[in-house]
Amino acid sequence: MGIRSAAVNIRPRALVAILLALLPVALPAADADEPAERIIVKWREADDQPTRGPVHMRDLAQRMGNPFSSGRNLGRRLSVLQLATGRSGQQLAQTLAALRADPAVESAAPDRRVRALAYTPSDPMFAGSGSTFTYEARSYDLQWYLKGTQPSAIHADAAWDITHGGDTPATSTVVVAVVDSGIRPDHADLAGKVLPGFDFVSNPAMANDGDGWDADPSDPGDFISATDLQKAPFNDPSQKCGGGTNFDQPVPSTWHGTRVAGLIGASTDNGLGMAGAGFNIRILPVRVLGKCGGYESDVIAGMYWAAGFFDAASGMPIPAPLLSDPGALKNHRNQFPAQVINLSLGAAAACDDYYGTAVNDITSVGVLIVAAAGNDGAAVDEPANCAGVLGVAGLRHAGTKVGYSNLGPEISIGAPAGNCPQPDPLDPSPPCLFALTTLTNLGAQGPAADAYSMPMVQPSYGTSFSSPLAAATAGLMKAANPALTPALLIARLKATARPFPTSDDLGTTQACVVPASKPANPAACLCNTSVCGAGMLDAGAAVQAAVQPSVLVKVTRSGNTYTLDGSASAAAAAGGRMIASYAWSVAAIAGGATTPVIGNAGQAIATVPAPARGNVTLRLTVTDNFGSSDYAQANVAADAASSDSPPPQTEVQHGGGSADGALLALPLLLLWLQAWRRRLRIVRLRH
């Protein structure tokens, strides 16, 4: 109410002029240098408005002078607004300044393009078969990255000794969302593994399936044809849609999402094709990338949906053609929220507030986000560089950083990315000896025969394929111990990582350092924990560590007493484990605090008086009936308290909404309200 009344006597265009006159514009170079078609906004939080919907977008558009043609709520306080015409330079800077000055808007930024992070090889493809192949009289294992035969292999077979992620795919409770380009659901090696997903590619031209958001996450192909290169947005060299030096050459479909899904969820132990690292873990396909990549806003919407933020109670954007189909309507609601979200995509940017907000919201309900570092040999891409995300760098088979992988302090762990030999004048087309075998399709444009990506058939390498190996491992950990929070998953993955080697087969001596500029000169280097993460992913050791109890502590205060609640702590699910004991103790005192008496020190829930001064650190040690134990700590002071391992929220805060077309005139408002009641969350915008 206060927002609307603030501008009641000021014409919208006059308001914009006033705002621009009052605010000198000093924008980051990236905001103004690249053209923008859409803008993401973060609304200011209000007690009576936990989410923002179509009415807020309509009112904002009116205050701005209606520069937008449509808008869509992404979840919680994030929305995306489609500009009626693309803007750049000073024009874009003025639009952003006006948005940022609006009392209802906390921040605004261009909706950046994101791209799949698979490293695209130029080597010709050749057919191959069997579990090994021979090159120059030496045998190579097609799935070397899962076994212990190479230094950087993840030892997935050791993890499978502890859990298969469920007795069967049908009974597995673990879901990993592949937020990517969609999948080919009819691949025989995904049979019984794929759950109902969703397509969040909002631009029909990029979607290549005739529409925007819909309930079909199938990948129709992301090829760029010669015809595509004659029209927008594919004919803009700055978007780098095409191939070749000038980005003006046709490129074939990558089947990127299918490749990523195969590494996680290809059917294992079924006598067919390859093994997926997640064994019986199921895949939730969420399509956000199409021709020439996708938009950050679509990725964020897909992340929220994958985590279960849209449910039957709150609904989500329902395209009108699907309203008459109850089955399709049901499929729009995510019936199978993921415990892990894999993002093998990104953009060369610092983590912005929009990704940061989404990551915080999603991890707060217990969902881990895993993201690829990027393939420029430079600083870590967004969103892998966001706090709370498990960022994954790419390693060669020998354990050194593969040249193309990005690196930096934001990385949590390293995993195999695939590497190929240097060009040989005597053999111009060698196989990619250490590619990552996975699923693919042989169609150059639309789908054709399903197949496997191998060293001589569409070889797969890039940090896109490091990330799903870590995501699958996290999924197996959740199967062993469902109580593990994102923070605990990351901590145990890092604690069990194997040390990086100090030499490799190339005789590499250069130590990895944070790139001083972008792009850096990509080259293999000796990893260290400052820039490549805690070490090399070890799935076997990580799943073994997951069997330790999960210790979770919530702290509340009533009067002069703190309640220390460890009842959310849990023993691992497998092997008949259960909690045998709880033990609270004083770990440290500081600032003149006195040692307190702990009430119920041997119970899950204990109490302690608030210190008159200073602070006290309390420790809860939980031990199971097999003797495995772990601990978490809480810090209490006179006026504040915190826990280093809080339990996740017990309830997802839902949101969602959409806006398309021209802004509603007042006579059409009743029709809009009627559509709202049918869960068609549409508001019309007008320019």
Sequence and secondary structure as in RCSB ss.txt:
>XXXX:A:sequence
MGIRSAAVNIRPRALVAILLALLPVALPAADADEPAERIIVKWREADDQPTRGPVHMRDLAQRMGNPFSSGRNLG
RRLSVLQLATGRSGQQLAQTLAALRADPAVESAAPDRRVRALAYTPSDPMFAGSGSTFTYEARSYDLQWYLKGTQ
PSAIHADAAWDITHGGDTPATSTVVVAVVDSGIRPDHADLAGKVLPGFDFVSNPAMANDGDGWDADPSDPGDFIS
ATDLQKAPFNDPSQKCGGGTNFDQPVPSTWHGTRVAGLIGASTDNGLGMAGAGFNIRILPVRVLGKCGGYESDVI
AGMYWAAGFFDAASGMPIPAPLLSDPGALKNHRNQFPAQVINLSLGAAAACDDYYGTAVNDITSVGVLIVAAAGN
DGAAVDEPANCAGVLGVAGLRHAGTKVGYSNLGPEISIGAPAGNCPQPDPLDPSPPCLFALTTLTNLGAQGPAAD
AYSMPMVQPSYGTSFSSPLAAATAGLMKAANPALTPALLIARLKATARPFPTSDDLGTTQACVVPASKPANPAAC
LCNTSVCGAGMLDAGAAVQAAVQPSVLVKVTRSGNTYTLDGSASAAAAAGGRMIASYAWSVAAIAGGATTPVIGN
AGQAIATVPAPARGNVTLRLTVTDNFGSSDYAQANVAADAASSDSPPPQTEVQHGGGSADGALLALPLLLLWLQA
WRRRLRIVRLRH
>XXXX:A:secstr
 HHHHHTTTS HHHHHHHHHHHS     HHHHHS EEEEEEEE  BTTBSS  HHHHHHHHHHHTS EEEEEEEE
TTEEEEEEEEEE HHHHHHHHHHHHHSTTEEEEEE  EEEE  B   S      SSEEEETTEEEETTGGGSSSS
TT   HHHHHTT  SSSSGGG   EEEEEES B TT GGGTTTB   EE    HHHH SSSSSBS  B     B 
TTGGGSTTTT GGG  SBTTTT B B    HHHHHHHHHHS  SSSSS   TTTT EEEEEE  BTTBEEHHHHH
HHHHHHTT S TTT     GGGTT HHHHHHTS SS  SEEEE EEBSS   HHHHHHHHHHHHTT EEEEE  S
SSSS  BTTTSTTSEEEEEE TTSSB TT    TTEEEEEE  B    BTTBSS   TB   EEEE  SSS   E
EEEBTTBS  BSGGGTHHHHHHHHHHHHHH TT  HHHHHHHHHHT B   S  TT    B    SSSS     B
B  TTTS SSB  HHHHHHHHTS B   EEEEETTEEEEE TT B  SSTT  EEEEEEEEEEEETT      BT
TTSSEEEEE  SSSEEEEEEEEEETTS EEEEEEEEESS EEESS    SS     EEE SSB  GGGHHHHHHH
HHTT     B  
